[in-house]
Amino acid sequence: MAYQPRDVGPEEARSKGVSIEHNLMPNGEFRFRLKHDDGIAYIRTEATDSGGWQKSHYHRSVRETYIVQRGQNGSR
């Protein structure tokens, strides 16, 4: 018998400390977040057809890694 994974619903994920949060930013960019209670989050950002731009900012205790899946990222 082959192993068959089962889907995990939002309630079960939440019980493990995992949640989702999605936003449409004022510049038209979509952000899809997968977050954990330990403070780690993965964010998929989808820019508009005219490109994306990340406002320059600084985090004292956070490291950000950007992976550009397609197109370009204008972060500096």
Contact map, one row per residue, 1 for C-alpha under 8 A:
1110000000000000000000000000000000000000000000000000000000000000000000000000
1111000000000000000000000000000000000000000000000000000000000000000000000000
1111100000000000000000000000000000000000000000000000000000000000000000000000
0111110000000000000000000000000000000000000000000000000000000000000000000000
0011111000000000000000000000000000000000000000000000000000000000000000000000
0001111100000000000000000000000000000000000000000000000000000000000000000000
0000111110000000000000000000000000000000000000000000000000000000000000000000
0000011111011000000000000000000000000000000000000000000000000000000000000000
0000001111111000000000000000000000000000000000000000000000000000000000000000
0000000111111100001000000000000000000000000000000000000000000000000000000000
0000000011111110000000000000000000000000000000000000000000000000000000000000
0000000111111111000000000000000000000000000000000000000000000000000000000000
0000000111111111111000000000000000000000000000000000000000000000000000000000
0000000001111111111000000000000000000000000000000000000000000000000000000000
0000000000111111110000000000000000000000000000000000000000000000000000000000
0000000000011111110000000000000000000000000000000000000000000000000000000000
0000000000001111111000000000000000011100000000000000000000000000000000000000
0000000000001111111100000000000001111000000000000000000000000000000000000000
0000000001001100111110000000000001110000000000000000000000000000000000000000
0000000000000000011111000000000111100000000000000000000000000000000000000000
0000000000000000001111100000000111100000000000000000000000000000000000000000
0000000000000000000111110000011110000000000000000000000000000000000000000000
0000000000000000000011111000011100000000000000000000000000000000000000000000
0000000000000000000001111101111000000000000000000000000000000000000000000000
0000000000000000000000111111111000000000000000000000000000000000000000000000
0000000000000000000000011111100000000000000000000000000000000000000000000000
0000000000000000000000001111100000000000000000000000000000000000000000000000
0000000000000000000000011111110000000000000000110000000000000000000000000000
0000000000000000000000011111111000000000000011110001000000000000000000000000
0000000000000000000001111001111100000000000011100000000000000000000000000000
0000000000000000000001111000111110000000001111000000000000000000000000000000
0000000000000000000111100000011111000000001110000000000000000000000000000000
0000000000000000000111000000001111100000111100000000000000000000000000000000
0000000000000000011110000000000111110000111000000000000000000000000000000000
0000000000000000011110000000000011111011110000000000000000000000000000000000
0000000000000000111000000000000001111111100000000000000000000000000000000000
0000000000000000110000000000000000111111000000000000000000000000000000000000
0000000000000000100000000000000000011111000000000000000000000000000000000000
0000000000000000000000000000000000111111100000000000000000000000000000000000
0000000000000000000000000000000000111111110000000000000000000000000000000000
0000000000000000000000000000000011110011111000000000000000000000000000000000
0000000000000000000000000000000011100001111100000000000000000000000000000000
0000000000000000000000000000001111000000111110000000000000000000000000000000
0000000000000000000000000000001110000000011111000000000000000000000000000000
0000000000000000000000000000111100000000001111100000000000000000000000000000
0000000000000000000000000000111000000000000111110001000000000000000000000000
0000000000000000000000000001110000000000000011111111100000000000000000000000
0000000000000000000000000001100000000000000001111111000000000000000000000000
0000000000000000000000000000000000000000000000111110000000000000000000000000
0000000000000000000000000000000000000000000000111111000000000000000000000000
0000000000000000000000000000000000000000000000111111100000000000000000111100
0000000000000000000000000000100000000000000001110111110000000000000000011100
0000000000000000000000000000000000000000000000100011111000000000000000001110
0000000000000000000000000000000000000000000000000001111100000000000000001111
0000000000000000000000000000000000000000000000000000111110000000000000000010
0000000000000000000000000000000000000000000000000000011111000000000000000011
0000000000000000000000000000000000000000000000000000001111100000000000000000
0000000000000000000000000000000000000000000000000000000111110000000000000000
0000000000000000000000000000000000000000000000000000000011111110000000000000
0000000000000000000000000000000000000000000000000000000001111100000000000000
0000000000000000000000000000000000000000000000000000000000111110000000000000
0000000000000000000000000000000000000000000000000000000000111111000000000000
0000000000000000000000000000000000000000000000000000000000101111100000000000
0000000000000000000000000000000000000000000000000000000000000111110000000000
0000000000000000000000000000000000000000000000000000000000000011111000000000
0000000000000000000000000000000000000000000000000000000000000001111100000000
0000000000000000000000000000000000000000000000000000000000000000111110000000
0000000000000000000000000000000000000000000000000000000000000000011111111000
0000000000000000000000000000000000000000000000000000000000000000001111100000
0000000000000000000000000000000000000000000000000000000000000000000111110000
0000000000000000000000000000000000000000000000000010000000000000000111111000
0000000000000000000000000000000000000000000000000011000000000000000101111100
0000000000000000000000000000000000000000000000000011110000000000000100111110
0000000000000000000000000000000000000000000000000011110000000000000000011111
0000000000000000000000000000000000000000000000000000111100000000000000001111
0000000000000000000000000000000000000000000000000000010100000000000000000111
